[in-house]
Amino acid sequence: GAVVSQHPSWVICKSGTSVKIECRSLDFQATTMFWYRQFPKQSLMLMATSNEGSKATYEQGVEKDKFLINHASLTLSTLTVTSAHPEDSSFYICRLRGRGETQYFGPGTRLLVL
Amino acid sequence: SQQGEEDPQALSIQEGENATMNCSYKTSINNLQWYRQNSGRGLVHLILIRSNEREKHSGRLRVTLDTSKKSSSLLITASRAADTASYFCATVAQGGSEKLVFGKGTKLTVNP
């Protein structure tokens, strides 16, 4: 069964609203979580890295005030897209790192901003 | 930033043929991984090859790594229509970083 869940799996919202995406580890403790964004027909772009209890580290060009990441526990990380605009429409995927080389990807969340 | 560059960008073959995809990268790596993604879906991890390994097999998959050329190849033998997907290489850099940086991907179409 799945070891990582993302909620919601898809969301449609109006421009200007904020959207929260949850990434949850179901049966292991994730020391590090990563958030990726994938535009249609493109590759995955790393947005930020977060460790439990500390502030996320954002990649160059990613606005930290727009994409709020909260790594509240070893099993939960949230990505909030604030004041979403149509250009934020994308597929958002989390990646969880456990002990050693253990890692899992979430199934992704498709965001469409109208 | 994207490190890996796959070629070809798109590949169309007939069922039963072999498919070879290549990936080049720029910095020294700890390991290189190959992933598969069906249209609009999540990622499936296929295989991981470490920097001190040269070749690895998993079922119909064969991965090679040439660190001197900073390149890797993924071979799928006896392809099936179900292998139709996008394939990405991703690298973990040396130095303790846990970041996984993806290449641009190869879209493989296997025609029945």
Contacts between the chains, C-beta under 8 A, distances in Angstrom:
chain1	res1	chain2	res2	distance
A	32	B	98	5.6
A	34	B	98	7.8
A	34	B	99	7.2
A	34	B	100	7.1
A	36	B	102	7.8
A	42	B	104	7.3
A	43	B	2	6.3
A	43	B	88	6.1
A	43	B	102	4.8
A	43	B	103	6.3
A	43	B	104	4.8
A	43	B	105	5.2
A	44	B	43	7.7
A	44	B	88	7.2
A	44	B	90	8.0
A	44	B	102	4.5
A	45	B	2	7.2
A	45	B	102	7.7
A	46	B	99	6.1
A	46	B	100	7.4
A	46	B	101	6.5
A	46	B	102	7.8
A	49	B	98	7.2
A	49	B	99	6.6
A	59	B	1	7.7
A	60	B	1	7.3
A	91	B	40	7.4
A	93	B	42	6.7
A	93	B	43	6.9
A	95	B	100	6.7
A	97	B	98	5.6
A	101	B	31	7.9
A	101	B	48	7.2
A	103	B	45	7.9
A	103	B	100	7.7
A	105	B	42	5.8
A	105	B	43	4.6
A	105	B	45	7.6
A	106	B	42	6.8
A	107	B	41	7.4
A	107	B	42	4.2
A	108	B	41	7.2
A	108	B	42	4.9
A	110	B	40	7.3
